[in-house]
Amino acid sequence: MVLSAIRGGLGFLTRLPVGGGETEWNAFRRSPVAFPLVGYVVGGLAALPLIAPLPVSTAAALYLVTLYLVTGVTHADGLADLGDAAVVHGDDERRMSVLKDSQTGVGGLLALGLTLVVLALGALGLAGAAGRVALTAGVAIAVAAEVGAKAGMATLVCLGDPAHEGMGSALVGANGPLGLFRVAVACLPVVALAPLTGEVAVFTALACGPLVALVVRSWGRKHLGGVSGDLIGATNELARATAIHVGVVTWTLL
């Protein structure tokens, strides 16, 4: 069951050629624990340039390129839709209409652009914290941030209410708060990386995902009546960018 869920999660959350079909998708949508497990794969692959003998700026650029080659742009599209809905003038029905609109407006471009800039600057910090050995502070924070971002997605899936019928409701409607226990257990291996960063940095990077998810959930409940697929994807992007900066800042100060 778990292996099928992981395969379904890799097929849904990444562009990796893992195959899979309806069986794997159904296993994944009923198993929020697959979210952070996929985060280990994505975080580990994206962090590879950080340990290469490259200039800091090049390593940071390759981290971003690898990240989006692995994950694609689906989550970024969700962030853009959220940005459009957040700045729209009108009632909540109007926000929902904008959220479903396939066209990207100024709010979406601004949200996406700012997040990418923040992520790029954070990647420079990661590259600066990385050395030339298999595991470094930069790699540890990058993996913790990705696992935390996916745990944030799982938090929305487990604690949210469906805003409307669609991909989001297929995930949210199939889970409940009890699923978060297994999600928390799946995040524990990240703790093993803590000694590489002075410990606190990994914990703070990991915690950002669920915290960002709670903020997004609160906004979604107030303005949309629940959680949509776009909000789940946006949480991933916002949580990752936040976690990397928080982790690097904590590592630098402590």
N, C-alpha and C positions, 0 to 999 in steps of 0.2 A: 504493500500500500504506500509506504513512505517513498520507496524508490520510484514508483509510478508518479507520485505527487511531485517529486523532485524533477523528474523528466518533464512532466507537464508544466512545472514552474519555469524550467529553463526554456521550454518552447514558448511560453507566454511572456516571460520577462526579459528574454534575450533573443538574439538572432543566431545563436549557436545551432548548428544543424544536428539536433538531437532526435528529430523525428517525433513520433507520438501522434496521438489522435484523440478521439472523444473520451476513451477510457482514462488516459493520462490527464486530460483537462478536468474531468469530473473528480479525479483523485486530488488534483491540485486545489481546486476551488473549495474542497471540503477539508483541506489540510493547511491551515495558515502557517504551520511550522515550516513548510517548504520555502516561505519567503526568505527568512534569514539564512537558510541552507544555500539557497541560490546566491545570496549576498556574499558568501565565502568565495564562490566561484568567480563572480564578477569582480569583487574587490581584489582577489589574488591576481587575476589576469591584468586588470587595469594597473596594478602596482608594479608589474614587471619592469617597465621603463625606469622606475625609480631606483633600481639597483644596478642599472647598466652604467658603464663608464662614459657618461655623457655630461655635457654642460647642464647646469640647473634648468635653464630656460628650455632646452631641448627635451629634457626628461619630463618637465611639466607639460609641454605641448604634446608629447607622445602619450602621456597619461590620459589627457583629454581625448585624443584621437582613439586610443585603444578602448576607452570607456564607452564611447558612442558607437564604435564598430561592434562592440559586444552587445550593447543594450538597444541600439537603434534609437529612434526618435519618438516612440510612442508616448513615453512618460513626459518628454519635453512638450509634446503637443497638448497633453493634459494641463501642464503648467501654463501654456499660452492661453488655453481656453479659460482657465481660472482667472488669469490676469484680465481678460476681456470682461468676464462676469463681475469681477470685483470693482471695476471702475464705471460700470454702466449706470446711467441715470434711469431710475424707474423702480417699480416694485419687484418683488421676488419672482413673479412670473416672467417679467422681462429678463431678469438675470438668468433664469433657467433657459429661456429662449436663446440668449446669447451664448450660453455655455454649450448648447447643442449645435450652434452654428459652426459650420466647417471653416468659415473664413476667419482669418486672424486680424484683429484690429490693433490699435495703438496700445491699449492696455496689455494685450498679449505679447506684443513685441517688446514692450518695456519690461514686463515681468521676465520674459525669457532672456532678453539681453542682459539685464542686471544680474540674474542668477548665473549666467555663463561667465560674466566678468568676475563675479565673486568666486565662482568655482575655479577659474583660471588663476586668480591670485592665490587662492588656497593651495592650488597645485604647486605653485612656486614654493610655498612654505613646506609642502610635503617633500619636494625634491631637495630643498635645503636641509631637511631633517634626515634625509636618506644618506646612507653610506654606500659602501661597495661590498657588502656582505649579504648573505641570504635574507636575513631579517633585520630591519632597522626601525627606528622610530617612525620614519615616513611611511614605510610599508605597513607597520602595525596600525597607525592611525587611518590609513587608506582603507584597510580591511575592516577595521572597527566602524568607520563611517558608513561603509557600504552595507555591512550587516545591520547596523542601526537603522539605516534608511529603509531597508527591507522589513525590519521589525516594526518600523513606523507604518508601513503599508499594512502589515498584519494587524496592527493596533486598530486602524480604521476599519478593516474587514471584520474584526471581532467585536468592536464597540459601536459601530455605526448602524444607522438605519438606512435602507435604500431610499435614495431621493427620487428615483424613477426606474422604470423597467429598462434593463440594458446589461452591459457587461459588469457594471458595478454591482447591480442587484444580484447577479449570479454568484458573486463572491460574498457580498455582505449578507445576503439572505440565507446562506448555507452555514453560517458560523455564529458563534456567540462568545461571551467573555471567557468561558472555560478554556477556549483554545489558546489563550495567551500564556497559560502555564507552560505548554510545550514550546511555545515561541521563546519564552524566557530561558528554558533549559537549552534550547538550540544556540542561544547567544553565549552560553558559558565558556565555550572554547576560546572566545576572544580574550577572556581574562588571562589566558596563558601568555598572551602577547604583552600584558601590562608591564612586566619588568623592563621591557625594551624602551619604554617611554616615561619612566618615572611613575608608572601605574595610573595616576590620576587622568592622564590624557586619554587613555583608552576608554576608561569609564565615562568620561564626559562626552567623547565622540559617540560612543555607543548609545548613551542616553538621549542624545539630540533627536534621534528618529522618532521614538514614542512621544517626546514632548512636542515636537512639531506636529505630529499627527493629532494630538489632542487640540492644538490650536486650530488646525484645519477642520477637524470635526466640529468644533464649536461654531466656526464660521458657517460651515455647511448646514448645520442644524438651524441656525438663525436665518439664513438667507435662501436656502434651497430645500429645507425640510429633511435633509439627510445627506448621505454620502453617495457620490457618483463615481464612475470610473475615472473621470477627469481629475477628481480630487485625490483619488488614490495615486494616480501617476504623478500629480503635482507634488504630493507629499514626498515621494521618492527624490525628486529633484531638489526641493527646498531643504529637506533633511540632510542630504549628502553635502550640499554646499555649506550649510550651517555647521555640520559636524566636523568637517575638515578644518574650518577656521577655529572652532572652539578647541579641537584637539591640538592643533599646532600652537595656538596661543597658550594653552595650559602647559604643553610640553616646554615651551620657551620660558614661561614664568616660573615653573616649578622644577 
